């Protein structure tokens, strides 16, 4: 008999990909909120150092007051947001990251604790980052033809 200790411990993950095959990720032990979404966008913007077109789902953390204030305070000059239609995961190329991570990289992984899970996820993302061709394929799978400018 297996005994499982139930806890409310969890990891919250955020990711983004570029048509060039780059992968950006954030791993947190607390629930993601508007502050985390803003921090993630700031990180991506610093990494690419040019204007961003961000296409994402309609999650409340993406459209809350924190995000609106961030954009109104000057970020809108550098970051343009486009929202996917509701219930359209098939149009979201980032869903390929999650499908691949869950079904390939972490398939059959059994973790001892939250730190072990975090390490497995981090290593899975590191391996995926070394496959820009695979990351670019997620755009094709979503049937999005985006030119890399």
N, C-alpha and C positions, 0 to 999 in steps of 0.2 A: 504494500500500500504506500502510495506517495502522499506525503503531506505537503501542502502548499501554503505558505504564509502570504496572505493577501495584504497588500499595502496600496497606498495611493501614489506611490513613487512612479514617476514617468519621465520620459524624455520628450521634449517638444523639438521638432525639426522644421527648418525652413530651407528651401533651396531655390536656385535660379540657374538657368543655363543660357548660353549665348549661341547664336548661329555659328560662331567660330569654333565651338566645342569646349568652351570654358564652363566650369561648374563652380558655383558659389553656394556655400552652405552655412547654416547656423544650428548649433546644438545647444539646447538649454534644459535645465532641470525644472524650471518653472514654466507655467503656461505662457504661450506667446500672446502678446498684446500689441497694441498700436505702437508702443515705445520700441518693442523688439522689431517690428516691421520697419520703422524709421531707421533704427540702427543698422538693419540689414541693408536697406537701400543706400545709406551713407557709406557703408563698407564697399558695396559693389561699385558705387560711383567713384570712390577713391581708387579702387583697383583698375577700373577701365579708363578713368581720367578723360572722359568725354561725355557728350549728351547721351542719355539713356532713353530708350523706349521700353517701358515695362508693361508686359501683358500678363495680367493675373486674374484670378477668380474673384468673386464678389464677397470674400470673407469679411466679416465685420471688422477685423483688425486692419484690413486694407482700406476701409472707407470711413473710419471713425474720425473723431475730432482731432486726435493726435496727428494723423496723417494729413488732414486738411490744414492744420496749423503749420506743419512742416512745409507743405507745398506753398502756402500763402506767404511764408517767411523767406521766400527766395528760391527754394528748391525747384519750383516749377520751371525756372529758366533752364534747368539742366536735366530734369527728369520729367518725362511725359508718360502718364499712366493711361492704359487702355484696359477696360474690364471685359473679360470673356462673358458670353451669354450665360445665364444661370443654367446649371445642370448640364454643362458641356465639357466634361473631363476629356472627351475624345479630341477636343480642339486645343487642349493644353499640353504643349510639348514637355513640360516639366513632369507630367504624370508618368512619362517614360522613365524618369529618374527613379520614381518611387516603385514602379512596377519592376524595374530591373533590380533595384536594391533589395526589395522584399523577396522576389521570386528567384533571383540568381545569387546575389552576393550573400544574403542572409538566410537563404533557404536552409532549413534544418539546423540553424544555430540555436543552441540552448545556453542561455547565460546564467551565471551564478548570482549576479546582482546587477544593479543599475550601472555601476562603474564598468563592469564587464560588457554590458550592452553598449555603453557609450564607446568603448574601445573598438568593439566590432563594427559599429556604425561608422566611426571615424576612419577605420581602415578600409571599409567598403567604399566610402567616398573617395579616399586617396587612390584606390585602384581605378575607380571610375574616372577620376580626373586624368589618369594616364591614357584614356581612350577617347580622345576628342572626336574620332570618327563615329563612335557609338553614340556620343552625346548629340552630334549633328543629326544622326538618324532619328532621334526623337522628334525633330521638327518635321521630317518627312512622314513619320508615322502619324503625326497630327495633321498631315496634309496642309502644312503651312509653308509657303514659299517666301522666305524672308531673305533678302539680300544682305550680305555683310558689307556695310559701308565703311 
